[in-house]
Amino acid sequence: MEWVVTLTFIMLALSLLLAFVRLVLGPSLPDRVVALELLALITVAFSVVYAVHVDVAHFLDVALVLALTGFMAAVGFSRFLERGGTRDE
């Protein structure tokens, strides 16, 4: 079981790095918003995998709060873009 958790953390770290590169490089604001959402989702996955690994349910609460915060950020960004926010396309 230990090697599965280690492999999962490595894959999540690699995906976190790739999503961060997309966030920095863009090329447009909607691409950056999607990358930011992906970063939030990967952070939730880190928290869930760690909660399963250490068998502590409190980290699942942290994952839930992170997921809700990420969702609200997505709603805020989409409302901003819908109302004519600046686009760098």
ChimeraX attribute file (.defattr): number of C-alpha atoms within 10 A of each C-alpha:
attribute: neighborCount
match mode: 1-to-1
recipient: residues
	/A:1	6
	/A:2	8
	/A:3	8
	/A:4	10
	/A:5	14
	/A:6	13
	/A:7	11
	/A:8	15
	/A:9	16
	/A:10	12
	/A:11	12
	/A:12	17
	/A:13	15
	/A:14	12
	/A:15	15
	/A:16	20
	/A:17	13
	/A:18	14
	/A:19	20
	/A:20	17
	/A:21	13
	/A:22	18
	/A:23	22
	/A:24	12
	/A:25	11
	/A:26	17
	/A:27	12
	/A:28	12
	/A:29	17
	/A:30	17
	/A:31	15
	/A:32	19
	/A:33	18
	/A:34	17
	/A:35	21
	/A:36	20
	/A:37	19
	/A:38	20
	/A:39	20
	/A:40	21
	/A:41	18
	/A:42	18
	/A:43	19
	/A:44	21
	/A:45	19
	/A:46	18
	/A:47	20
	/A:48	20
	/A:49	20
	/A:50	17
	/A:51	18
	/A:52	13
	/A:53	14
	/A:54	9
	/A:55	10
	/A:56	11
	/A:57	12
	/A:58	11
	/A:59	19
	/A:60	18
	/A:61	13
	/A:62	14
	/A:63	21
	/A:64	14
	/A:65	13
	/A:66	18
	/A:67	19
	/A:68	12
	/A:69	13
	/A:70	20
	/A:71	15
	/A:72	12
	/A:73	16
	/A:74	16
	/A:75	12
	/A:76	12
	/A:77	16
	/A:78	14
	/A:79	12
	/A:80	12
	/A:81	14
	/A:82	9
	/A:83	8
	/A:84	8
	/A:85	12
	/A:86	9
	/A:87	9
	/A:88	9
	/A:89	8
